[in-house]
């Protein structure tokens, strides 16, 4: 049996001694501070801790490598503008532990594949470029020059540029992302899949169609001007903890909050602000005014039921519910939407949503109490077959109330990685717009490819069928982040070469192509010294603010290169005289990269000047200003049918979620404190009635299976945890359960995998 056949491609089974306690109903406070400091002090020296934590998200500091929640435009907390999970992310990157060449000499890839994702990540920072030659079991050191030449040789030896795939994670800076897409397009392909394909692609697709821009339309200050905030399909307390401070401030300004989710989350019940003395002493702010426990993917029937009841109220008091002035002047499709609502059975919609009609009426009363409304969402809405329709139905509700394009109102998709939105702005997209390609052609004297490239699903399929021969990842952990883990693993192993630009070890370094190369790079926390002096990079947050990020720590190794330097060196080795881009000058001075961005992308006028302003600058946003840049120049109502689910007897609907000790595929620890789960991750959260109906008891171990297209996928040994989740629904952590997510089932139009809606069965373990 070959080494590749023996590798553990999913997190291995471990003898977890899982402890279950009562879930928390209050987020943050002293426990959050203690947890953050425990993680930080385990990884960093005291002097580094102080200087680093007081620099994160500050005007002259570095951008947190965690989520993309925006920083305040003016005042930044002097105690530290970060959250518990931000501190964990910083500690992971600024750790004093190192993975040096002797580490790889000691540990084979087979041995490392038997380690948990937690143990792999805790090994430390990668320090040297390494290569795994075909047929070998140990990585060996390789010089930077030799690594670039090896990659260039493989790329230039392809029969066609489309045989190469270039992936991007949301950590990549604007400067690196722009250079990366330019290099890839000069090489000759649009194969630029990214993490957006798996997360918020449904949001971008729906918003572009309905309001003309694939981004949210609100600013942070709108939260303090609004009447109502609806948080749907999102868990801010774990995934975007700094959002809780904004919600607290909104509540104090008089806003109400409705949360909609299949399971209650502590972060939306009560919040103890650790930046306030009262919060540290135990005082908390209630956040939720109403919790609607929707069944998984019951969002369209719920939103449709709300709109039906609003229509009923509008009929009783014409002009007092729907903003007809706004609708008549700025929208299209209103009559068709009303005709669709008139055909609906509200009681049937309520039943399909899992929420009682009485509770839905309470939500309607809160919506009617004020004209200004913000709707926030994340993957709970996007990762379904009807993910695009979910977002379009949110927009329908906002448009009826005229709640887009005015202060205190609008759309708020909350991005999960610090620059995932900026990467797309910079051109990381497999479906580039012709106007953008025209600009590249004019500015850099080449003919960009026009055919659309592979998205994430297409990239995996291409590698699996032999059409993708080289896989290059600019950050991320592709294997663990993607669906259908075993299929994806075989696809990667089918490549001739896989390359990972990384800061830390992960499973994608172990399940590789025939040859694999690791290129270690600087992190956000570290100084970036180039020929013209210290450099900074820039990022774009969830609300369209572009701002600078300046690391202050010494690099983890003198061998590390910045992401821009890696891209420039690879471009020079691969393209040689085919490119007229002054790659080396760009690396010597990042201002020149920003000058090129300014010339190529609208909204970046006076880039170098404005990005040096405290807090950066906002990009143009038509929907925010009430200008809808759609094909018809209007905001569009849409018709979205209630999804039909073919659920067979004995099947449950599974969604994958994060634990509190996790960010994306990075595992900080083995606890999920808010949900009362400690010392383990292989758990399945179930309603009491479902446990009984399935013939099990809490604490039993079960195997999970999913069957799609005649193929059965299996994830073994998950402990049943009794939890107040909606009936018929279960929740598991990713990446452990990603093996159950079928690759060929994804959202219509956006092709986002259905990670939040997987039909599964349970078998006794």
N, C-alpha and C positions, 0 to 999 in steps of 0.2 A: 504494500500500500504506500502511495507517495505521501510526501509531507502535506501537500495541499489537501489530500483526502482526509488527513487526520486532524487538521486544524479545527479549532472550535470557533465557528463563525458567529455564534450568538453567545451572549453572556452565559458562562458555564453554571451548572447546578452547584450550589454550595449548601452546606449544612447550616442554614440560617436559623438562629434561635430567636424567632420573631416574637416581639412583645406587643400586645394590643391594649390600649387604654382608651378612655373616653375622648372623642374629638374635642379640640378647643373651639371656643366660640368667640375668642378675642385674639386679634393678631398684634404682633410686634410687642412693644413694651420691653421690660428688663430681659425676658427670655430671649428676645431677638438680639439684644445687645450682647448678652452672654454667649449665645451661639456664634455670632459674628466674630467676637474676640477669640473664642476658642479655635476657630478655623484659622484666623489670622496668625495667632501666636504659635500654632503648630507649624506654620509654613515659613514665617518671616522673622527676622531679627527685630528687636524692639525699635531701634532707631529707624529702620526701614518702615515699620508699621506706621509710626507717627507721621513721617514726612509724606508717605504715599497716601494714606487715608485722608489727610488734609489737603491733598492736591486733586483728588478725583472729582470730576465734574465742576471744578472751579474755573473761573474765567481764564486763568493762565495755566491751568493744569491739564490733565489728560481725561479723555472720555472713558467712562466706565466700559469695560469690555463685555458687560452684560447686556441688559435690555435697552431698547431705544426710547424709553420714556423721556420726555424733554426736561431740560433744566429750566428753572425760572429765568425770565428775560432780564430781571434786575437783581433782586436780592438772592444771594446764595448763602446757605447756612454756614456760619463760622464753625459749628460743631462737626460739620462733615456733610457733604451733599451726596450721600449714598445710603443704601439700604443693607439689610442683612445679607441678601443674596449677592448684592454688588460687592460687599466685602469678601464673600467667599470667592467670587470670580477673580478679584484682585489678588487674593492670597494664592489661588491656583497658579496665576501667571507669575507672581513675584516670589514664588517659593525658592528656598535656598537649596532644594534638592536638585540633583543633576543626573541626566541620562547621557553618559559619555561612552566613547567607543568600547571601553572594557565591560560596560553593562551588556552590550550586545554580544561581546565575545563570551560572556558567562552564560547568557540566556538565549536559547534558540527561539525561533519564531513559534515552533510547536509548543514549547514550554510557556512562552508568553501568552499564547492563545488560550491556555487553560486558566489564566488569571481573570479575575472579574474586571469589569470596566472601571470600578472604583480603584482597584489596586494598580491597574495600568496607569490611570491618570495621576495617582499619587507617587509615581516613580520619580517625577521631576521634569525639569526642562531639558529638551533636546539641545545638544551643544555643537554637534559636528554634522556635516553632510555625510550620509551613509548610503551604501548600495547593497542590495540583496541580489546576488547573481543567480541566474537560472539554475535550479537544482540544488542550491545551497540552503542551509538552515540558519545561518548566522549573517547578520548585516556586517559589512566591513566599511571602514572609513574610505572616503573618496574626496579628492580635492574639489573645490568649487569649479575650477576650470574644467576638470575632467567630467564632472557631473553635467555641466552645461553642454559640453561637446557630445556627451553620450545621448542626452535628450535630443539635441539638435539633429544628430545623426539618425535617430529613430524617426523623428518627425519628417525629415527630408527624404527618408526612404519609403514613405507611404505612397501608395498608388494614387491617392487623392487626399487633399487636406481634410475632407469630411470623415476620414478614418480616425481623426483625433478628436477627443472630447475634452473641453476645458471647463471644469466646475469651479464655482465660487461660493464661499460661505459669506455670511453677513458681517464678518469681522473686518473684511478688507476695507481699507480707507478709500476715499474718493480718488486720491491720486493714483493709488495702486490699481483700482478698478478701471479707471480710464486707460491707463497704460496697458493693462491686461487685455481689455476688449480690442484696443487698437492693434496690439501685437497679433492677437488671434485672427482678426479680420485681415490684416496684412498677410498673415500666413495663408488665409484663403477659406475660412469657414465661419459660420455663425453658430457652431455647436458650443453654446455658452449656457448650459443649464446652471441653475443656482438654487439656493435654499428657498427662495420665493416660490418656486414651482411647487414645493411641498407644503407651504404654509399659507401665504396671503395672496397667491395667484388668483384665487376666486374673488377676493376683494378688488384687486386691480381690474380684473375683467369686468365685473359688475359695475364698478364705479365709473370706469371709462365709458361704458355704454350709457349709463343713466345720467351722470352729471359732468362727464367730459374730462375727468382727471382721475387717475388710478390711485389717488392718495386721499387721506382724510382732509376735511375742510375746516377743522377747528384749531384754535390756538389754546395754549394752557389757560390763558386769562378767561377764555369763554366758559370754563368750568365754574368760575366765580360769578358769572353773570346769568347763568341759566336758571330755569325753573325746575327742570327735571333731567336726571341722568339715568339712562337705561343701560345696564351692563349685562350683555347677553353672550353666553358662550365664552366666558373669560373668567380667569381666577387671578385677580390682581395681587392678592396677598402673597402668592408664591412666584408668579411669573413676572409681575411688574410692581414690586412692593412700594416703590416711591409714588405710585399712583394713589396709594391710600392717603397720603398727605394732601393731595389735591382734592380727593373726595371729602376729607375732613373739612378742608377750607370751604368747599362748596356747600357742605351741610351748614356750616356756621353762617354762611351768607344767605341761607334760606332755601337752598335746593333740596328736592326730594330725590330719593334713589330707589329704583326698582332693579332687582337682580333676577336674571332668568338663567337657570342652569339645571342639569339633571341631579346635581348633588349640592348640598349647602357647603359653603366655604367660609372658614373663619375670617378671612380677609374682607368679606363683605358683610359681616355681622357687626363686629365692634372693633375699634382700632385704638390702641394705646400708642400715642406718638412718642417715640423715645427721645425726640429732640425737645420735649417739653417736660418741665419738672413734674407737672400733674400726671403726665403719662408714665413717668418713671415711678411715681408714687402709687400708681394703680388706677388712676382715673381713665376712663375710656369713652370714646365717642361712638354711639350707635350709628351705623351707616345705612343699612337696609331699612327702608320704610315698607317695602313689600318684596317678598321672595316668591317667585313663581317657579315651582319645580316641574319643569317641562320634561317630557320624555325625550330620549335621544332623538334628535332630528324632528322634533315636534314644533320647530320654530315657525315654519310657514303657516301651519294651521293656527298657531297662537296669534301671530301677527295679523293674519287674515280675520280672525275672530275679533281682535281689537278694532280693526278698521271697519268691520261690519257694524259694531256697536257705535263707533264714531259716526258712521253714516246715518244710523238711526237717530243719534242726537242732532246731527245736521238737519235731518228732515223735520225735526221738531222745532229747531231754532235756526232757520236758514241764515248762513253767513257767519254764525257765531262759533262754528267748530272748524270748518275748512277755510283756509286762507284763499278765498276765491280771487282776490286781486293778484296775489302771487301766482296762483295756478293759471289764470287766464293770460297773464303777461309772460310767464317764464317756462311753462311746461307743455308737454304734448302727451296725449294718451289718457287723459283724465276720464273721458266718457267711457272708454273701453274698460278701464279699471272699475268704474262704478257699476257698469253692466255685469262685470264678473262678480263683484261683491253681492249684488242683488240675487245672484243665483246660488249663494252659499247658504248652508244650514249651520247656524251658529252653534247649536248644541253638538252637532256632529264634529265641527271644528274643535270645540273644546275637548271632546272625547279623544280626538286624534292627537291633540297637543299634550294630553295628560294633566291639564290644569282645569280646575272646576270653573264653571261659568261665573260663579260668584266671585272667585278670585280675579278672573279676567275683568269683571265689571269694576273691581277696585282699581285695577291698573288704568282703566279708561277714565275713571274719576280723577286720578292723579294727572293724566295727560291733559284733561280738560281744565285743570286748575291754572295753567299758565301756557303762554304761546311758545316759549323757548325750550327746546329739547335737544339733548345730545344723546346719541346712541353709540356706545363703545362695544367692540366685539373683537374676538380673536379666533383661534382655531376651532372652537366649538361650533362656529357657523361655517367655516370654509372647507373643512375636510369631510365633505359628504358628496355623494353623487350629484345632489342638487345644491352644492355649495354656492354657486353663482346666483341661483334663484333665492337662496336665503338672504344674501346681501341685497339683492334687488328689492325684496319685500321690505327690508329695513328702510331703503330709500323711499319706497312708496309711502310708508307711514310718515316719514319726515316731510316729504313733499306735500302731503295733504294738509299738514299743519303749517306749511311755509317755513319749516325749520331748517333751511339751508341758506347760506349766504347772508346771515344776519348775526350780530353779536349774541353769544350765549346759545348758539344752536348749530347743529351740523353732524357730519359723519366723523367717526373716530375709530378706524381700524388700528389696533395697538400692536405695533411690530415687536417681534420677539428677539431680534438681534440688533446690536448697536448701530450697524450701518447697512442693514439689508435694504432699506429704502434708498440710501445713497448709491449703492451699487447699481440699482436699476436706473436711477437718474443718469449715472455715468455711462450707460450703454450695455450693462451686463444683461443681455436678453437675447434669447434665441430667435425672436421675431422683431428685429429692429425696424423702425419706421424709415421709409425712403428719405425723408427730409434729413434725418440724422446721418444716414449713409452718404447723402449728397455733401453734407458738411465735411465729413471725414475725407471724402474723395478730393474736395477742393483744397482743404487745408494741408493734406499730407501726400498729395500727388500719387494716388493709387486707385484702383477700381475695387471697392469692397464687394464681397459676395452678396447677392441679393436674395438667394433662396433661404428660406427659414431653416434653422438648425434644429438640433435635438433639445427638447426639454429633459427634465430628469427621468421621467418614465421612458421617453424615447431613447435616451442615452443608455439606460440599462438594457433595453431591448436590443440596441445596436451592438453593444458589447457581447451580449448573449449569443447573437446570431453571427458574430464574426465580422460585422461591418465596422465596429469600433475597436481599433487596435492599440491606441495609446490613450490613457486616461491621466489627465493632469488636474490636481485639486489645489486650488488656492485657498487653503484653510479647510476647516470642517472635518467631520468624521463620516464620510459618505456612506460607508457600509451600515453603520448603526443608525444613521438618520433616515435612511430610505426604507420603503416597505419591502415585504417579501424577502426577508434577509437571506435565506438560503439561495434563492434565485439570483439575487444581486451579487452574492459571493461568487457564484459560479460565473457570472458575467464578468466580474473583475478578474477572476483567475484566467479567463479566456483571452485577456489582453497580452500583448507582447511586453508592454511597459506600463507601469503605474507610478505616478510621481505625487508626493504629498508635500506641500509647503505647510509646515506645522510648528507649533511651539512645544507641544507635549505629545506623549505617546498615546495612541488609541488603536482600536481594532482594525482600522483601515491600513495600518502599517504592517499588519500581520497576515491579512487575507488579501493577496496582491496578484498582480500579473506575473508573467514568467520572470521578469526582472522588475525590481522595485527600487525607487530612490526616495530618500527623505531629505528635504531641504529645510533646515531649521531657520526660523526668522525671528526678528525682534518682535516683542509684544508692545501693547499700548503703553505699558508703564515705563518703558525703557528709553533712554536717550538715543537719538538717531543723529550721529555725527557724520557729515559728508564733507566734501572738499571745500565748500563755501562756508562751512560752519554748521552749528546745530540746526536741524530741520524740524518742522512740524507737519502733521497731516491734518486732514479735515474729514468730517463725517456729517451726515444728515439724520436728524432724529425723526420720530414718528409724526411730528407736526411741521416738517418742512424747513426746519432751521439748520443752516449749514454753519458749523463752527469749528474752531481749531482744537487739536489735541496734541499736547506736548508731554512726552514722557520725561521722567526725571531720574529714574534708577539707572545704574550702570548695567550694560547688557549682561545677560546670564553667561555669555561666553564671548570671547573676542572673535570667535569663528562665525558669529551670527551676521546675517545680512538683513537689511530691511526688505519688505515686500517689493517696493519700487525697484530696489537694486537687483533683486532676483529676476524680476520681469525684464528689466533692461538688459541684463547680461544674457538671459535666454534669447531675447529678441535679436541681440547682436550676433550670437552664435548661430541662430537659426536662419535669420533673414539676410544677414551680411549686407551686400550692396543692393539687395532688393528693396530695402527700406531707406527712406531719406529722413527719417525721424532722428533728431539728435539725442539718442538715448543716453549717452554718457553725460551730456550737458544737463539733461533733465535730472539725473541722479546727483550731480554736483550741487544743484540748486533746485529744490522742489517748486520754487516760484515759477519756474519755466513750465513745469507741468500744469500749474494752475492757469498760466497764460494760455496754454493750448486748450484747456477746458473752456475758458472764457470765449475763445474763438469758435468753439464747436457746439456749445450747449446753451440754449436761451436761459436767461435768468441769472447768469454768472458774470454780469457786467462788473467791472472793477473788483474782480474776485480777490486778488491779493490785498487790496486795500480793505474791503469790507470784512473779509474773514479775520482780519487782525483787530476788528472792533470787539469790544467786550460783548460776548454772547453771540457773535456772528451776525447772520442776516437771514431773513425769510426768503424763500423762493416764491415766484409767482404762483397763485392758486386761484384759478377762475371760479371754482365752486365756492370758495371762501368769499369772493367778491361779488357773487351773484351773477357771474358770467359763465355760461355753460357751453364749453367748447366741444359739443357733440356734432354729429353730422348735420343735424337740423337746427343747431344753435339753441336748442331747448333742453331743459331737464326732462327726462323721459320716464313716465309711468310705465310699468311692465306688467304682464300677466304671468303669474307663477303658480302652476298647479300644485295642489296638495300632494306631496310625494306618497307613492304607494309602496309598501314594504311587504315583500313575500316572506313572512316569518313562519317557519314551520313549527309544529309542536316540538317542544323541548329545546328550541333555540332561544338564545338571549342575544341582545345587541351590546357589543363591547365598544367602548371608546378607550383610546390610550391617552394617558395623562402624565404629567410630571409629578415627582415627589417634591417636597419642600427642600430637600438637600440635592437639588439637581437644576442644571440649566441646559436646555437642549439635551445633547448626549453626554454632557460632562456631569459626572456623579461626584458631588462634594462629600457625601456621607451616606449612611444607610438608614437615616431616620426621615419620617414624614410627620413632623411634630404636630402640625395643625390637625392632621387627620388621626392622630393617636396611634401611629404605626412606627415601631422602632426595630432597628437591627435587622432589616431585611427588605427585599424589594419584590420577591416573587409572591405577590398577593393579588387576590381578585376581590374587589369590593362588591357586595351583593345585598339586596334587600332581604329582610327576614323571610318574607313570604316566598321569594324565589328559592332561597336555600332549602326551605321545607319542601316546596314543590318538586325540586330536583332530587330530593331524597338524601340531602347532606346535612351536616351540622357545622356551625362555625368552628374553625380550626382544622377541618378536614383538608387534605391535599388532593387536588384534582389536576388532570391534564386538560388543556384547552385545545380544541380543534376547530378549524374553519374549513368549510367545503365550498369551493367556487370552481365552476367550469370542470367539474369532475375530478378535481384535485383536492386532496385533504392535506392541510397544513397542521402542524402540531407544536404546541409549546408545553413542556412537561412541568409538573410539580409546582402548582400555585396554591397557596394557602387561602382558604375562604375566610374573609373578614366581613362580619355583619356590619352594614353601613346604611345610613338613611338616604340611599340613592333611589331614583325613580324605579318603580316596578318594571320588570322585564329588561332592565338595563344593568350593565356591569362596567367596572372600570379597572384597568390594569396600567402599569407603568410601561412606558417605552424607554429603552429599546427592547426590553425583554419580550414584549408581545408583538413587536413589529413583524416577526416571522409569520403571524397570522393574517397580515394585511395583504390582500391580493394585488399584485402590480397592475393587472389589466382592468381593474375597477377603479375609476377615478371620476372627478367632477366633470360634468359636461362643460365644454368650452375652455375651462382652465386646466384640466387634466391634473388636478390636485388629488393625490391618493386619499382613499376613504378611511383614513385612520381613526375617525370618530364614529364610524358606523360599520362594524364588522359583525356578521352573523357567526356565532360560535355555539359549540356544545361542550358540556363538561363530562369527563370520564374520571372515575375514581383512579387516583394515582397509584 
